[in-house]
Amino acid sequence: MRPDPDLKEILWKAADKLRGSVDAAHYRDFVLGLVFLKYVSDSSGEGPFRVPAGARWEEVAAQARPETIGAAVDAAMDAVMHANPPLAGVLPKLFGRDEVDQRRLGELVGLIGDVRFDGHGGPGGPGGKSARDVLGEVYEYFLERFARAEGKRGGEFYTPPSVVKVLVEILEPFKGRVYDPCCGSGGMFVQAEKFVLSHRGRLDDIAVYGQEANERTWRLAKMNLAVHGIAGDLSGRWSDTFYEDAHPELHADYVLANPPFNMSDWYRDTGDPRWRFGVPPAGNANFAWIQHIVAKLGPQGAAGVVMANGSMSSRQSAEHGIRAAMVEADLVSCVIALPGQLFRSTPIPACLWFFDKSKTMRNQVLFIDARAMGTLIDRTERVLTSADIGRIAGAHHSWRDGAHSDVPGFCYAAGLDEIRSHDHVLTPGRYVGAATAAAGDEPIADKVERLTKELFTQFEESARLDQVVRTELGRLDE
């Protein structure tokens, strides 16, 4: 969902005001921090956050002079964090640094001052939306824009919403403990919250637990949860999940995760009890993430994980052995091949793995090939539409409920014997087969032959026309 166009334009214009005058590594923090400060100031008295005297936006804006503005913003951030313990250590305090262009910062404060998040006298509350709803939309939109701008680094904190929606729609986290061991900016939790609320649940129906190794991304996640009113436990600080599990006693009802693909530099203890199905190779953490996630599931728990495609078919001895052991333990419930170009941050093709400790369809795995789905929104990025997500989730739910029918080229339920015959390779294309031609459709082989003939005919016609043009041009010179 996008925020009101006028609001979006004002805020992105404000963001551009600071671009180039702030170190790129901190640009995102500056802009989102200021927007958040404006929101808590506008909603003070009605919202969940306290804003002490001296930290209100109008008081900060009154000091929008080059010699005072940076220090004033830093002081306001500090005051808000002290007054609201959940925000402790989260908001940026970088505005008074020498390298920040204080004149442009003052202009930025002035531009953001034109926005109202309280629904009065401005574009803050159209359509009956609350100030928090509007801020949530703005925040998600900004995260998406920043992820695009940062390219590969943006993938460290951002998972495309359509991919997260597939995970959430399949897992259906109505109630219980939701965990993400590499939570980035917290997008999995936000979508889980939206799912609960859209099904007439309450925000406190789910309890959120997460961990993040990158300090700036951890702060981003904390602020994102605060923006959406989610009281999550992201631990008291950032930390490496493999080196120091922040939630050692947690047994989650749902896990949603998008771990870093093919991570080679990771902490590896060969005696770790999480490696129940085999010790992951030192050069790739994919199956370390998978085993950590399965180890976190409660007795009835289920998980959805984004993985690089290589995880489905790797012949590396340790990975192959772990994959086979997990299939034989009947933990893998569904594997989905995703279309390309969903992840702007990486060209690596991706898939989704689902695990379920209380599978209704025992000794089966559902394979879904969604590679032909999605719509290009520009030259380099594809999104899954609501219809795509509905079809994928619908196929899974039908299988789960015992009402499944295989659809050639799209979905297929394979038994363990069949998977063993494929040496535990889980690539959906091996199982779903080719799509059946609809009545009146041309067989693929015939279509390729026909189009090839048409193409060569067009080449010949192009050559003929080229000669005609050359002849006519020659006559002009006579």
Rosetta blueprint (number, residue, H / E / L):
1 M L
2 R L
3 P L
4 D L
5 P H
6 D H
7 L H
8 K H
9 E H
10 I H
11 L H
12 W H
13 K H
14 A H
15 A H
16 D H
17 K H
18 L H
19 R E
20 G L
21 S L
22 V E
23 D L
24 A H
25 A H
26 H H
27 Y H
28 R H
29 D H
30 F H
31 V H
32 L H
33 G H
34 L H
35 V H
36 F H
37 L H
38 K H
39 Y H
40 V H
41 S H
42 D H
43 S L
44 S L
45 G L
46 E L
47 G L
48 P L
49 F L
50 R L
51 V L
52 P L
53 A L
54 G L
55 A L
56 R L
57 W H
58 E H
59 E H
60 V H
61 A H
62 A L
63 Q L
64 A L
65 R L
66 P L
67 E L
68 T L
69 I H
70 G H
71 A H
72 A H
73 V H
74 D H
75 A H
76 A H
77 M H
78 D H
79 A H
80 V H
81 M H
82 H H
83 A H
84 N L
85 P H
86 P H
87 L H
88 A L
89 G L
90 V L
91 L L
92 P L
93 K L
94 L L
95 F L
96 G L
97 R L
98 D L
99 E L
100 V L
101 D L
102 Q H
103 R H
104 R H
105 L H
106 G H
107 E H
108 L H
109 V H
110 G H
111 L H
112 I H
113 G L
114 D L
115 V L
116 R L
117 F L
118 D L
119 G L
120 H L
121 G L
122 G L
123 P L
124 G L
125 G L
126 P H
127 G H
128 G H
129 K L
130 S L
131 A H
132 R H
133 D H
134 V H
135 L H
136 G H
137 E H
138 V H
139 Y H
140 E H
141 Y H
142 F H
143 L H
144 E H
145 R H
146 F H
147 A H
148 R H
149 A H
150 E H
151 G H
152 K H
153 R H
154 G H
155 G H
156 E H
157 F L
158 Y L
159 T L
160 P L
161 P H
162 S H
163 V H
164 V H
165 K H
166 V H
167 L H
168 V H
169 E H
170 I H
171 L H
172 E L
173 P L
174 F L
175 K L
176 G E
177 R E
178 V E
179 Y E
180 D E
181 P L
182 C L
183 C L
184 G L
185 S L
186 G L
187 G H
188 M H
189 F H
190 V H
191 Q H
192 A H
193 E H
194 K H
195 F H
196 V H
197 L H
198 S H
199 H L
200 R L
201 G L
202 R L
203 L H
204 D H
205 D H
206 I E
207 A E
208 V E
209 Y E
210 G E
211 Q L
212 E L
213 A L
214 N L
215 E H
216 R H
217 T H
218 W H
219 R H
220 L H
221 A H
222 K H
223 M H
224 N H
225 L H
226 A H
227 V H
228 H L
229 G L
230 I L
231 A L
232 G L
233 D E
234 L L
235 S L
236 G L
237 R L
238 W L
239 S L
240 D L
241 T L
242 F L
243 Y L
244 E L
245 D L
246 A L
247 H L
248 P L
249 E L
250 L L
251 H L
252 A E
253 D E
254 Y E
255 V E
256 L E
257 A E
258 N L
259 P L
260 P L
261 F L
262 N L
263 M L
264 S L
265 D L
266 W L
267 Y L
268 R L
269 D L
270 T L
271 G L
272 D L
273 P L
274 R L
275 W L
276 R L
277 F L
278 G L
279 V L
280 P L
281 P L
282 A L
283 G L
284 N L
285 A L
286 N H
287 F H
288 A H
289 W H
290 I H
291 Q H
292 H H
293 I H
294 V H
295 A H
296 K H
297 L E
298 G E
299 P E
300 Q E
301 G E
302 A E
303 A E
304 G E
305 V E
306 V E
307 M E
308 A E
309 N L
310 G H
311 S H
312 M H
313 S H
314 S L
315 R L
316 Q L
317 S H
318 A H
319 E H
320 H H
321 G H
322 I H
323 R H
324 A H
325 A H
326 M H
327 V H
328 E H
329 A L
330 D L
331 L L
332 V E
333 S E
334 C E
335 V E
336 I E
337 A E
338 L L
339 P L
340 G L
341 Q L
342 L L
343 F L
344 R L
345 S L
346 T L
347 P L
348 I L
349 P L
350 A E
351 C E
352 L E
353 W E
354 F E
355 F E
356 D E
357 K L
358 S L
359 K L
360 T L
361 M L
362 R L
363 N L
364 Q E
365 V E
366 L E
367 F E
368 I E
369 D E
370 A L
371 R L
372 A L
373 M L
374 G L
375 T E
376 L E
377 I L
378 D L
379 R L
380 T L
381 E L
382 R E
383 V E
384 L L
385 T L
386 S H
387 A H
388 D H
389 I H
390 G H
391 R H
392 I H
393 A H
394 G H
395 A H
396 H H
397 H H
398 S H
399 W H
400 R H
401 D L
402 G L
403 A L
404 H L
405 S L
406 D L
407 V E
408 P L
409 G L
410 F L
411 C E
412 Y E
413 A E
414 A E
415 G E
416 L H
417 D H
418 E H
419 I H
420 R H
421 S H
422 H L
423 D L
424 H L
425 V L
426 L L
427 T L
428 P L
429 G H
430 R H
431 Y H
432 V H
433 G L
434 A L
435 A L
436 T L
437 A L
438 A L
439 A L
440 G L
441 D L
442 E L
443 P L
444 I H
445 A H
446 D H
447 K H
448 V H
449 E H
450 R H
451 L H
452 T H
453 K H
454 E H
455 L H
456 F H
457 T H
458 Q H
459 F H
460 E H
461 E H
462 S H
463 A H
464 R H
465 L H
466 D H
467 Q H
468 V H
469 V H
470 R H
471 T H
472 E H
473 L H
474 G H
475 R H
476 L H
477 D L
478 E L
